[in-house]
Amino acid sequence: MRSRIFFKLLAAFVLVIAGTTVTIDFLVRRAWEGSLRQEIERNLNQKTVLFAHRVDTDRTHSLQDIAAQEGQAAGARATIIDPTGKVLADSEADASLMENHARRKEFIAALQGTLGSDERRSHTLGIPFLYVAAPVSGGAVRLAYPLSDVEAATRRVSRTLLVSSALAFLIAMLIAGIAAQYSARRLRRIVAFADRIAAGDLSARIAETSADEIGQVAAALDKTARMLEESFAALQTSQRQLETLLNSMQDAVIAVGRDGRVQWANRGMDRLVPQRTRLHAPIIETVRDPDFLTAVRGANDGMRVTSARAASIIPGRTFDVTAAPMPGGGAVAVLRDLTETERVEKTRRDFIANVSHELRTPLTSIQGYTETLLDSAPESNHAREFLEIIRKNATRMSRLTEDLLTLARVESGEQPFDIQPVAPGELLEEAAQSFREIARNQGIEFLVENSAQTPVSADREAIHQVFSNLIDNALKYGGTRRRIVLGARPLERDVEFFVRDSGPGIPFEHLSRLFERFYRVDKARSRESGGTGLGLAIAKHIVLAHGGTIRAESELNHGSTFLFTLPIVHAA
């Protein structure tokens, strides 16, 4: 790791330094060589012009002497040529032995009246020369400067540049190595810091005072570590609080992952199962109740809250199971022990049923004897008034005991229901026939509205009792507008029945409690009308036993509507 970081940085520095050195060496050497050639050519042009001027003006020396003197003075080879290209004099060779120069470029340019120059290798000496020729009367003169000196000087400069570049390269490499080692050390510190964070050590810190990019990265990571530590501490605190809360619950709580394995359980769950809860083990090894497993699976797969009753987790005890999906997958299930609650509820129902049953006989006797006494009592006697009060209250108590018995049987499930497919219209017509004459005698308009044709699953007698309780309430509390409407309309999976009156309505705060036992909106009026306060509770439990729902809608001064649903046959 360290070697890779160090050598990558070092390689990058080497490439940059090497490229810079080669570029500088190439450019400096070319620029210097070009400048030297330009200087040599400029000097040679000036000396050639002076050479031509002397040939034109010096009449005291021979052409050979002039060529020798000028060549020595210029440090170059001097040559005098006639217009035909024949060499008349040369400072370094025998003119009679030299070849004709009529085809030389610089000579052709000089005969045209301008300075001519050319660069080529001499056939006589075999080395490269720079030739410059100038016109004179009767021909031309030429100076030839050997370029071997330039090449030698260029080689010397190249060697000097190479040595300098090598020295600069070594110094740059030393600095680059130090910089790479420093950067690699800083990066290794950041990597070690990140490894500690990844290993769970959120208390790790890194101190970086530099303001460069590496320092900014280190500062950002350090800030992130501080925030993670604070968030993790807050999360641990919340988790401990949640565990304490769940462990203090009497209900058993267990969390199951997406794979069906136990993730967590509170102490209530550990106390519940004999073998204690095994974390990360399949849930079926802890709880084998099929209803519980179905509820957990439904919450996990269907992502919805699922409820069930579990009776085989512990023999003789019943649990209410509520399973809810977790956001990341899986489900959490709460088991509430209903054994004692059901025992108390059964005791209450049995007590009510037994008391009601025992009261039927004495109440019947009281009614019979009261009616006998009423038949023999004189009309003007005050005793007759008292006997009438006794009979009236005995009758009310008799109705109350009958309703209590009926409610107890329906709640406990002891009431048998003969569920059969029934057309909604038949249920409405049977209810209407029972009350149409009573409504006519009271001056009440009685209407039936039916738009549902699909048969429903229902017990005729039980649903007739529901309608009877609802219509009886509408007759008692319908007010002066005197109109009652029975109806049915289809829903997606049910048929909704309703009983609507045109009375004064029910205040909103009472709607949610209308179906409780003995609950009355107007207690005085209910007693005067002879109601027991159990009719709506009986209707609710009958509808629930059919798999339906019941509710009330009302608005003050706009009447009330009681609605209940029954499942259609194919969805039952």
MARNUKOL-969954 format. One record per residue (C-alpha): x, y, z; residue in one letter. Coordinates in steps of 0.2 Angstrom, whole numbers. Example, Ala and Ser with C-alpha at 12.3 -4.5 7.8 and 13.67 -1.06 7.14 Angstrom:
# MARNUKOL-969954
+-------+-------+-------+------+
|     x |     y |     z | gulo |
+-------+-------+-------+------+
|    62 |   -22 |    39 |    A |
|    68 |    -5 |    36 |    S |
+-------+-------+-------+------+
//
This chain:
# MARNUKOL-969954
+-------+-------+-------+------+
|     x |     y |     z | gulo |
+-------+-------+-------+------+
|     0 |     0 |     0 |    M |
|    14 |    12 |     5 |    R |
|    24 |     7 |   -10 |    S |
|    10 |    10 |   -22 |    R |
|     6 |    27 |   -16 |    I |
|    24 |    32 |   -15 |    F |
|    30 |    25 |   -32 |    F |
|    14 |    32 |   -41 |    K |
|    18 |    49 |   -34 |    L |
|    37 |    47 |   -38 |    L |
|    33 |    41 |   -56 |    A |
|    22 |    56 |   -59 |    A |
|    36 |    68 |   -53 |    F |
|    49 |    58 |   -64 |    V |
|    38 |    60 |   -79 |    L |
|    35 |    78 |   -77 |    V |
|    54 |    82 |   -73 |    I |
|    60 |    71 |   -87 |    A |
|    48 |    79 |  -100 |    G |
|    53 |    96 |   -94 |    T |
|    72 |    93 |   -95 |    T |
|    71 |    85 |  -112 |    V |
|    60 |    99 |  -119 |    T |
|    72 |   113 |  -112 |    I |
|    87 |   104 |  -118 |    D |
|    80 |   102 |  -136 |    F |
|    74 |   120 |  -137 |    L |
|    89 |   128 |  -129 |    V |
|   101 |   118 |  -140 |    R |
|    92 |   122 |  -156 |    R |
|    90 |   140 |  -152 |    A |
|   108 |   142 |  -148 |    W |
|   114 |   133 |  -163 |    E |
|   102 |   144 |  -174 |    G |
|   108 |   160 |  -166 |    S |
|   127 |   155 |  -169 |    L |
|   124 |   151 |  -187 |    R |
|   115 |   167 |  -190 |    Q |
|   130 |   177 |  -182 |    E |
|   143 |   167 |  -192 |    I |
|   133 |   171 |  -208 |    E |
|   131 |   189 |  -204 |    R |
|   150 |   192 |  -201 |    N |
|   154 |   182 |  -216 |    L |
|   143 |   193 |  -227 |    N |
|   152 |   208 |  -220 |    Q |
|   169 |   201 |  -223 |    K |
|   165 |   196 |  -241 |    T |
|   159 |   213 |  -245 |    V |
|   175 |   220 |  -239 |    L |
|   185 |   207 |  -248 |    F |
|   176 |   212 |  -264 |    A |
|   179 |   230 |  -261 |    H |
|   198 |   227 |  -259 |    R |
|   199 |   217 |  -275 |    V |
|   191 |   231 |  -284 |    D |
|   202 |   245 |  -277 |    T |
|   219 |   237 |  -273 |    D |
|   231 |   238 |  -288 |    R |
|   247 |   235 |  -279 |    T |
|   245 |   217 |  -274 |    H |
|   242 |   202 |  -284 |    S |
|   226 |   192 |  -284 |    L |
|   234 |   178 |  -275 |    Q |
|   241 |   189 |  -261 |    D |
|   225 |   198 |  -259 |    I |
|   216 |   181 |  -257 |    A |
|   229 |   175 |  -245 |    A |
|   228 |   190 |  -234 |    Q |
|   209 |   191 |  -234 |    E |
|   207 |   173 |  -230 |    G |
|   219 |   175 |  -216 |    Q |
|   211 |   190 |  -209 |    A |
|   193 |   183 |  -210 |    A |
|   198 |   166 |  -204 |    G |
|   190 |   158 |  -219 |    A |
|   195 |   152 |  -236 |    R |
|   196 |   166 |  -249 |    A |
|   193 |   163 |  -268 |    T |
|   193 |   174 |  -283 |    I |
|   183 |   168 |  -299 |    I |
|   182 |   176 |  -316 |    D |
|   165 |   177 |  -325 |    P |
|   167 |   160 |  -334 |    T |
|   169 |   151 |  -317 |    G |
|   187 |   149 |  -318 |    K |
|   196 |   151 |  -301 |    V |
|   209 |   165 |  -302 |    L |
|   216 |   164 |  -285 |    A |
|   213 |   154 |  -269 |    D |
|   220 |   155 |  -251 |    S |
|   221 |   137 |  -248 |    E |
|   223 |   128 |  -264 |    A |
|   232 |   129 |  -282 |    D |
|   220 |   139 |  -292 |    A |
|   225 |   130 |  -308 |    S |
|   220 |   113 |  -301 |    L |
|   203 |   118 |  -295 |    M |
|   187 |   114 |  -305 |    E |
|   176 |   127 |  -313 |    N |
|   164 |   136 |  -302 |    H |
|   151 |   142 |  -315 |    A |
|   137 |   130 |  -308 |    R |
|   139 |   135 |  -289 |    R |
|   124 |   143 |  -282 |    K |
|   133 |   157 |  -273 |    E |
|   143 |   161 |  -289 |    F |
|   128 |   162 |  -300 |    I |
|   119 |   174 |  -287 |    A |
|   135 |   185 |  -287 |    A |
|   136 |   187 |  -306 |    L |
|   118 |   193 |  -305 |    Q |
|   124 |   207 |  -293 |    G |
|   118 |   201 |  -276 |    T |
|   126 |   192 |  -261 |    L |
|   125 |   173 |  -264 |    G |
|   126 |   160 |  -250 |    S |
|   126 |   141 |  -249 |    D |
|   130 |   127 |  -237 |    E |
|   138 |   111 |  -243 |    R |
|   153 |    99 |  -241 |    R |
|   169 |   104 |  -250 |    S |
|   175 |    93 |  -264 |    H |
|   192 |    99 |  -261 |    T |
|   194 |    97 |  -242 |    L |
|   179 |    85 |  -238 |    G |
|   172 |    96 |  -224 |    I |
|   156 |   106 |  -223 |    P |
|   157 |   125 |  -227 |    F |
|   146 |   140 |  -228 |    L |
|   150 |   149 |  -244 |    Y |
|   146 |   168 |  -247 |    V |
|   150 |   176 |  -264 |    A |
|   150 |   195 |  -269 |    A |
|   151 |   202 |  -286 |    P |
|   167 |   212 |  -292 |    V |
|   172 |   219 |  -309 |    S |
|   177 |   205 |  -319 |    G |
|   170 |   191 |  -309 |    G |
|   166 |   187 |  -290 |    A |
|   175 |   184 |  -274 |    V |
|   170 |   171 |  -261 |    R |
|   173 |   167 |  -243 |    L |
|   171 |   149 |  -236 |    A |
|   169 |   147 |  -218 |    Y |
|   171 |   129 |  -211 |    P |
|   156 |   123 |  -201 |    L |
|   166 |   109 |  -192 |    S |
|   170 |   122 |  -179 |    D |
|   151 |   126 |  -177 |    V |
|   147 |   107 |  -175 |    E |
|   161 |   105 |  -162 |    A |
|   154 |   120 |  -152 |    A |
|   137 |   113 |  -153 |    T |
|   143 |    96 |  -146 |    R |
|   152 |   105 |  -132 |    R |
|   136 |   115 |  -128 |    V |
|   126 |    99 |  -129 |    S |
|   137 |    90 |  -117 |    R |
|   136 |   105 |  -105 |    T |
|   117 |   105 |  -106 |    L |
|   117 |    87 |  -103 |    L |
|   127 |    88 |   -88 |    V |
|   117 |   103 |   -81 |    S |
|   101 |    93 |   -85 |    S |
|   107 |    78 |   -76 |    A |
|   112 |    88 |   -61 |    L |
|    95 |    97 |   -61 |    A |
|    86 |    81 |   -64 |    F |
|    95 |    73 |   -49 |    L |
|    91 |    88 |   -38 |    I |
|    72 |    88 |   -44 |    A |
|    71 |    69 |   -41 |    M |
|    77 |    72 |   -23 |    L |
|    64 |    86 |   -20 |    I |
|    51 |    75 |   -29 |    A |
|    55 |    60 |   -18 |    G |
|    54 |    70 |    -2 |    I |
|    37 |    78 |    -8 |    A |
|    31 |    60 |   -13 |    A |
|    36 |    53 |     4 |    Q |
|    28 |    67 |    13 |    Y |
|    11 |    66 |     3 |    S |
|    12 |    47 |     5 |    A |
|    14 |    48 |    24 |    R |
|    -1 |    60 |    25 |    R |
|   -12 |    48 |    14 |    L |
|    -7 |    33 |    24 |    R |
|   -13 |    43 |    40 |    R |
|   -29 |    46 |    32 |    I |
|   -31 |    28 |    26 |    V |
|   -27 |    21 |    44 |    A |
|   -40 |    34 |    51 |    F |
|   -53 |    27 |    39 |    A |
|   -49 |     9 |    43 |    D |
|   -52 |    13 |    61 |    R |
|   -68 |    21 |    57 |    I |
|   -73 |     6 |    46 |    A |
|   -69 |    -6 |    61 |    A |
|   -81 |     3 |    72 |    G |
|   -69 |    15 |    82 |    D |
|   -79 |    31 |    80 |    L |
|   -68 |    39 |    93 |    S |
|   -54 |    40 |    81 |    A |
|   -48 |    57 |    76 |    R |
|   -35 |    64 |    63 |    I |
|   -26 |    81 |    66 |    A |
|   -22 |    90 |    49 |    E |
|   -16 |   108 |    50 |    T |
|   -12 |   110 |    31 |    S |
|   -25 |   119 |    21 |    A |
|   -22 |   110 |     4 |    D |
|   -33 |    97 |    -4 |    E |
|   -27 |    83 |     7 |    I |
|   -29 |    93 |    22 |    G |
|   -47 |    97 |    17 |    Q |
|   -51 |    79 |    14 |    V |
|   -44 |    74 |    32 |    A |
|   -54 |    88 |    40 |    A |
|   -70 |    83 |    31 |    A |
|   -67 |    65 |    37 |    L |
|   -63 |    70 |    54 |    D |
|   -79 |    80 |    55 |    K |
|   -89 |    66 |    48 |    T |
|   -82 |    54 |    61 |    A |
|   -87 |    67 |    75 |    R |
|  -105 |    67 |    68 |    M |
|  -106 |    48 |    66 |    L |
|  -100 |    46 |    84 |    E |
|  -114 |    58 |    90 |    E |
|  -127 |    50 |    79 |    S |
|  -122 |    33 |    85 |    F |
|  -122 |    38 |   103 |    A |
|  -140 |    45 |   101 |    A |
|  -145 |    29 |    92 |    L |
|  -138 |    18 |   106 |    Q |
|  -147 |    29 |   118 |    T |
|  -163 |    27 |   109 |    S |
|  -161 |     9 |   107 |    Q |
|  -158 |     6 |   125 |    R |
|  -173 |    17 |   129 |    Q |
|  -183 |     6 |   117 |    L |
|  -177 |   -10 |   124 |    E |
|  -181 |    -4 |   142 |    T |
|  -198 |     1 |   136 |    L |
|  -201 |   -16 |   127 |    L |
|  -194 |   -26 |   141 |    N |
|  -205 |   -17 |   154 |    S |
|  -221 |   -22 |   144 |    M |
|  -231 |   -37 |   149 |    Q |
|  -235 |   -41 |   132 |    D |
|  -223 |   -52 |   122 |    A |
|  -214 |   -44 |   107 |    V |
|  -203 |   -53 |    94 |    I |
|  -195 |   -46 |    78 |    A |
|  -193 |   -57 |    63 |    V |
|  -182 |   -54 |    48 |    G |
|  -186 |   -55 |    30 |    R |
|  -178 |   -73 |    30 |    D |
|  -189 |   -79 |    44 |    G |
|  -176 |   -78 |    58 |    R |
|  -178 |   -70 |    75 |    V |
|  -169 |   -54 |    76 |    Q |
|  -175 |   -48 |    94 |    W |
|  -187 |   -52 |   108 |    A |
|  -191 |   -44 |   124 |    N |
|  -191 |   -52 |   141 |    R |
|  -210 |   -56 |   140 |    G |
|  -207 |   -67 |   125 |    M |
|  -192 |   -76 |   134 |    D |
|  -204 |   -79 |   149 |    R |
|  -218 |   -85 |   137 |    L |
|  -209 |   -99 |   128 |    V |
|  -201 |  -113 |   138 |    P |
|  -185 |  -115 |   128 |    Q |
|  -182 |   -96 |   128 |    R |
|  -180 |   -86 |   112 |    T |
|  -165 |   -91 |   101 |    R |
|  -158 |   -76 |    91 |    L |
|  -155 |   -79 |    73 |    H |
|  -164 |   -95 |    73 |    A |
|  -179 |   -99 |    62 |    P |
|  -195 |   -92 |    71 |    I |
|  -203 |  -109 |    69 |    I |
|  -191 |  -116 |    82 |    E |
|  -197 |  -103 |    95 |    T |
|  -216 |  -103 |    91 |    V |
|  -225 |  -117 |    82 |    R |
|  -243 |  -110 |    82 |    D |
|  -249 |  -110 |    64 |    P |
|  -260 |   -95 |    67 |    D |
|  -246 |   -85 |    74 |    F |
|  -234 |   -90 |    59 |    L |
|  -248 |   -86 |    46 |    T |
|  -250 |   -68 |    54 |    A |
|  -231 |   -65 |    54 |    V |
|  -229 |   -72 |    36 |    R |
|  -244 |   -61 |    30 |    G |
|  -236 |   -45 |    38 |    A |
|  -219 |   -49 |    30 |    N |
|  -225 |   -54 |    13 |    D |
|  -240 |   -43 |    11 |    G |
|  -233 |   -27 |    20 |    M |
|  -249 |   -25 |    30 |    R |
|  -254 |   -26 |    48 |    V |
|  -261 |   -44 |    51 |    T |
|  -271 |   -50 |    67 |    S |
|  -274 |   -68 |    73 |    A |
|  -279 |   -78 |    88 |    R |
|  -266 |   -91 |    94 |    A |
|  -272 |  -105 |   106 |    A |
|  -258 |  -117 |   104 |    S |
|  -242 |  -108 |   110 |    I |
|  -246 |  -113 |   128 |    I |
|  -259 |  -125 |   132 |    P |
|  -275 |  -118 |   140 |    G |
|  -270 |  -100 |   136 |    R |
|  -276 |   -89 |   121 |    T |
|  -266 |   -74 |   114 |    F |
|  -271 |   -60 |   102 |    D |
|  -257 |   -58 |    89 |    V |
|  -254 |   -42 |    80 |    T |
|  -240 |   -43 |    67 |    A |
|  -234 |   -27 |    58 |    A |
|  -221 |   -25 |    44 |    P |
|  -205 |   -17 |    47 |    M |
|  -198 |    -4 |    34 |    P |
|  -182 |   -14 |    30 |    G |
|  -192 |   -30 |    28 |    G |
|  -198 |   -43 |    41 |    G |
|  -211 |   -41 |    54 |    A |
|  -213 |   -37 |    72 |    V |
|  -227 |   -47 |    82 |    A |
|  -235 |   -42 |    98 |    V |
|  -243 |   -56 |   108 |    L |
|  -256 |   -51 |   121 |    R |
|  -262 |   -64 |   134 |    D |
|  -281 |   -64 |   133 |    L |
|  -284 |   -79 |   144 |    T |
|  -289 |   -69 |   159 |    E |
|  -299 |   -57 |   149 |    T |
|  -309 |   -70 |   140 |    E |
|  -312 |   -79 |   157 |    R |
|  -319 |   -63 |   165 |    V |
|  -329 |   -60 |   149 |    E |
|  -336 |   -77 |   149 |    K |
|  -340 |   -76 |   168 |    T |
|  -349 |   -59 |   164 |    R |
|  -359 |   -66 |   150 |    R |
|  -363 |   -82 |   160 |    D |
|  -369 |   -71 |   175 |    F |
|  -379 |   -60 |   164 |    I |
|  -387 |   -75 |   155 |    A |
|  -390 |   -84 |   172 |    N |
|  -398 |   -69 |   180 |    V |
|  -408 |   -65 |   165 |    S |
|  -414 |   -83 |   164 |    H |
|  -418 |   -84 |   183 |    E |
|  -428 |   -67 |   182 |    L |
|  -439 |   -73 |   168 |    R |
|  -450 |   -84 |   179 |    T |
|  -453 |   -72 |   193 |    P |
|  -456 |   -58 |   181 |    L |
|  -469 |   -69 |   172 |    T |
|  -477 |   -72 |   188 |    S |
|  -478 |   -54 |   193 |    I |
|  -485 |   -50 |   176 |    Q |
|  -498 |   -63 |   177 |    G |
|  -504 |   -59 |   195 |    Y |
|  -504 |   -40 |   191 |    T |
|  -515 |   -43 |   175 |    E |
|  -527 |   -54 |   186 |    T |
|  -528 |   -40 |   199 |    L |
|  -531 |   -27 |   186 |    L |
|  -546 |   -37 |   179 |    D |
|  -554 |   -37 |   196 |    S |
|  -550 |   -20 |   202 |    A |
|  -563 |    -6 |   201 |    P |
|  -559 |     8 |   188 |    E |
|  -559 |    22 |   201 |    S |
|  -548 |    14 |   214 |    N |
|  -530 |    20 |   216 |    H |
|  -524 |     3 |   218 |    A |
|  -528 |     0 |   199 |    R |
|  -516 |    14 |   195 |    E |
|  -502 |     6 |   205 |    F |
|  -505 |   -11 |   198 |    L |
|  -504 |    -3 |   180 |    E |
|  -487 |     4 |   185 |    I |
|  -481 |   -13 |   191 |    I |
|  -487 |   -21 |   175 |    R |
|  -478 |    -9 |   164 |    K |
|  -461 |   -10 |   173 |    N |
|  -463 |   -29 |   174 |    A |
|  -465 |   -29 |   155 |    T |
|  -450 |   -18 |   153 |    R |
|  -440 |   -29 |   164 |    M |
|  -445 |   -44 |   154 |    S |
|  -440 |   -36 |   138 |    R |
|  -424 |   -32 |   146 |    L |
|  -420 |   -50 |   151 |    T |
|  -425 |   -56 |   134 |    E |
|  -413 |   -44 |   126 |    D |
|  -399 |   -48 |   138 |    L |
|  -401 |   -67 |   134 |    L |
|  -401 |   -63 |   116 |    T |
|  -385 |   -52 |   117 |    L |
|  -376 |   -65 |   128 |    A |
|  -380 |   -79 |   115 |    R |
|  -374 |   -68 |   100 |    V |
|  -358 |   -62 |   109 |    E |
|  -353 |   -79 |   115 |    S |
|  -356 |   -87 |    98 |    G |
|  -369 |   -99 |   105 |    E |
|  -382 |   -92 |    94 |    Q |
|  -383 |  -103 |    79 |    P |
|  -385 |   -94 |    62 |    F |
|  -392 |  -103 |    46 |    D |
|  -382 |   -94 |    33 |    I |
|  -390 |   -95 |    16 |    Q |
|  -390 |   -85 |    -1 |    P |
|  -404 |   -72 |     0 |    V |
|  -409 |   -59 |   -12 |    A |
|  -407 |   -41 |    -4 |    P |
|  -425 |   -37 |   -10 |    G |
|  -432 |   -52 |     0 |    E |
|  -424 |   -46 |    16 |    L |
|  -430 |   -28 |    13 |    L |
|  -448 |   -34 |     9 |    E |
|  -449 |   -45 |    24 |    E |
|  -444 |   -30 |    35 |    A |
|  -456 |   -18 |    26 |    A |
|  -471 |   -30 |    28 |    Q |
|  -468 |   -31 |    47 |    S |
|  -468 |   -12 |    50 |    F |
|  -478 |    -5 |    35 |    R |
|  -495 |    -6 |    44 |    E |
|  -488 |     1 |    60 |    I |
|  -480 |    15 |    50 |    A |
|  -497 |    19 |    41 |    R |
|  -506 |    19 |    58 |    N |
|  -494 |    32 |    65 |    Q |
|  -495 |    42 |    49 |    G |
|  -477 |    38 |    43 |    I |
|  -472 |    37 |    25 |    E |
|  -463 |    20 |    22 |    F |
|  -452 |    18 |     7 |    L |
|  -440 |     4 |     0 |    V |
|  -426 |     8 |   -12 |    E |
|  -416 |    -7 |   -19 |    N |
|  -403 |    -6 |   -32 |    S |
|  -394 |   -22 |   -27 |    A |
|  -397 |   -39 |   -36 |    Q |
|  -383 |   -50 |   -30 |    T |
|  -388 |   -62 |   -17 |    P |
|  -380 |   -60 |     0 |    V |
|  -375 |   -73 |    13 |    S |
|  -387 |   -71 |    28 |    A |
|  -398 |   -79 |    41 |    D |
|  -416 |   -72 |    37 |    R |
|  -422 |   -72 |    55 |    E |
|  -406 |   -64 |    62 |    A |
|  -406 |   -50 |    49 |    I |
|  -424 |   -47 |    51 |    H |
|  -420 |   -44 |    70 |    Q |
|  -407 |   -31 |    64 |    V |
|  -420 |   -22 |    53 |    F |
|  -433 |   -23 |    67 |    S |
|  -421 |   -15 |    80 |    N |
|  -416 |    -1 |    67 |    L |
|  -434 |     2 |    61 |    I |
|  -441 |     2 |    79 |    D |
|  -428 |    16 |    83 |    N |
|  -433 |    26 |    68 |    A |
|  -451 |    25 |    72 |    L |
|  -448 |    30 |    90 |    K |
|  -436 |    45 |    86 |    Y |
|  -440 |    49 |    69 |    G |
|  -448 |    66 |    74 |    G |
|  -462 |    75 |    65 |    T |
|  -457 |    74 |    47 |    R |
|  -463 |    56 |    48 |    R |
|  -453 |    47 |    34 |    R |
|  -443 |    31 |    34 |    I |
|  -433 |    24 |    19 |    V |
|  -426 |     6 |    18 |    L |
|  -414 |     2 |     5 |    G |
|  -399 |    -8 |    -2 |    A |
|  -385 |    -4 |   -14 |    R |
|  -371 |   -14 |   -21 |    P |
|  -352 |   -12 |   -16 |    L |
|  -337 |   -21 |   -23 |    E |
|  -338 |   -36 |   -12 |    R |
|  -353 |   -32 |    -1 |    D |
|  -371 |   -26 |    -1 |    V |
|  -374 |   -11 |    10 |    E |
|  -392 |   -10 |    18 |    F |
|  -398 |     6 |    26 |    F |
|  -412 |    13 |    37 |    V |
|  -415 |    32 |    35 |    R |
|  -426 |    43 |    45 |    D |
|  -430 |    61 |    44 |    S |
|  -429 |    65 |    62 |    G |
|  -419 |    78 |    72 |    P |
|  -403 |    69 |    70 |    G |
|  -389 |    64 |    82 |    I |
|  -375 |    75 |    88 |    P |
|  -358 |    70 |    81 |    F |
|  -350 |    66 |    98 |    E |
|  -363 |    52 |   101 |    H |
|  -361 |    43 |    84 |    L |
|  -345 |    32 |    89 |    S |
|  -354 |    26 |   105 |    R |
|  -372 |    22 |    98 |    L |
|  -368 |     3 |    97 |    F |
|  -362 |     1 |   116 |    E |
|  -374 |    -8 |   128 |    R |
|  -386 |     3 |   137 |    F |
|  -379 |    19 |   129 |    Y |
|  -393 |    32 |   126 |    R |
|  -392 |    49 |   118 |    V |
|  -408 |    55 |   127 |    D |
|  -410 |    44 |   142 |    K |
|  -427 |    51 |   148 |    A |
|  -435 |    49 |   131 |    R |
|  -428 |    32 |   129 |    S |
|  -435 |    26 |   145 |    R |
|  -452 |    34 |   141 |    E |
|  -452 |    25 |   124 |    S |
|  -449 |     8 |   133 |    G |
|  -432 |     5 |   125 |    G |
|  -419 |    -7 |   134 |    T |
|  -404 |     1 |   127 |    G |
|  -398 |   -16 |   119 |    L |
|  -406 |   -16 |   102 |    G |
|  -391 |    -8 |    93 |    L |
|  -378 |   -18 |   102 |    A |
|  -388 |   -34 |    97 |    I |
|  -389 |   -28 |    79 |    A |
|  -370 |   -24 |    79 |    K |
|  -365 |   -42 |    85 |    H |
|  -377 |   -50 |    73 |    I |
|  -369 |   -41 |    58 |    V |
|  -351 |   -44 |    64 |    L |
|  -356 |   -63 |    66 |    A |
|  -361 |   -62 |    47 |    H |
|  -344 |   -54 |    42 |    G |
|  -351 |   -37 |    39 |    G |
|  -349 |   -20 |    47 |    T |
|  -362 |    -7 |    54 |    I |
|  -361 |    12 |    57 |    R |
|  -372 |    27 |    59 |    A |
|  -372 |    43 |    49 |    E |
|  -381 |    59 |    55 |    S |
|  -382 |    78 |    54 |    E |
|  -393 |    88 |    66 |    L |
|  -410 |    93 |    59 |    N |
|  -406 |    82 |    43 |    H |
|  -411 |    65 |    50 |    G |
|  -400 |    49 |    53 |    S |
|  -395 |    34 |    43 |    T |
|  -390 |    17 |    50 |    F |
|  -380 |     7 |    38 |    L |
|  -373 |   -11 |    38 |    F |
|  -365 |   -23 |    25 |    T |
|  -367 |   -41 |    21 |    L |
|  -355 |   -51 |    10 |    P |
|  -361 |   -56 |    -7 |    I |
|  -362 |   -75 |   -10 |    V |
|  -346 |   -77 |   -21 |    H |
|  -335 |   -67 |    -9 |    A |
|  -341 |   -76 |     7 |    A |
+-------+-------+-------+------+
//
